[in-house]
Amino acid sequence: MGMILIPAFLFLAMLIIVICVLVFKASKEKSGGLIVSAICLAVVCGLILWYIILPFYIGY
C-alpha cells in the first residue's frame, strides 16, 4: 500500500502546484479566470477522491 500511495501523493502535490500556478496566471488575466480556477479545483478534488477511494476498491 505504501509503495502505491507515495507516488500518488507526490503526483497530486505536483499537480496541485502546477494548477495553483495556472490559476494565479489566469486570475491576472481578468477574462475567464474564475471559470479556469473552478475547473482546476474540480479536477484536483476529483483526483484526490480517486486516489483515496481507488485503493479500497482494488483491495489494498
N, C-alpha and C positions, 0 to 999 in steps of 0.2 A: 504494500500500500504506500509506504513512504517513497519508494522509487518512482511511483506514478505521480504522487501529489507534489513532490518538489519541483519537477519540470513544469507541471501545470501552474503552480503558483508563480514561478519565475516568468512563465509566458504571460500570465494575467498581469503581473506587475509591469512588464514591458508594454503590454497593450494599453494599460491604464495611463502610463506615462505618455505614450505616443498620442493617445486620444486627448489627454489634457492639453498637450501642445497644440494639437489641431483645433480644439475648441477655443483655446486662447487666441490663436491666429484668426479663427472665424469670427470671434467676438469683436476683434478690432475692425473687421470689415462689417459694417452695420447690416448689410443685406444678407438675410438668411442665416445669421449667426445662431439664433435660437433654434431654428429647425435642425441645423447640423449638430448642435450640442444635445438636443433631445434624442436624435437618432443614435449618437455615440453613447449616450447614457443608457439607452435601451439595449444596445449591443453589449455593453460592459455587464449590465445586470444579467442579461441572458447567458453570457459566458460564465459568469460566477455561479449562477444556478446550475448550469450544465455540469461544471466541474464538481459541484457539491453533490448533485443527485446521481450523476453517471456512475461513480464507484459503487453506490448501493445497488443499482440495477445489475451491474456486472457480477457483484457478489464479493467484493473486497470488503 
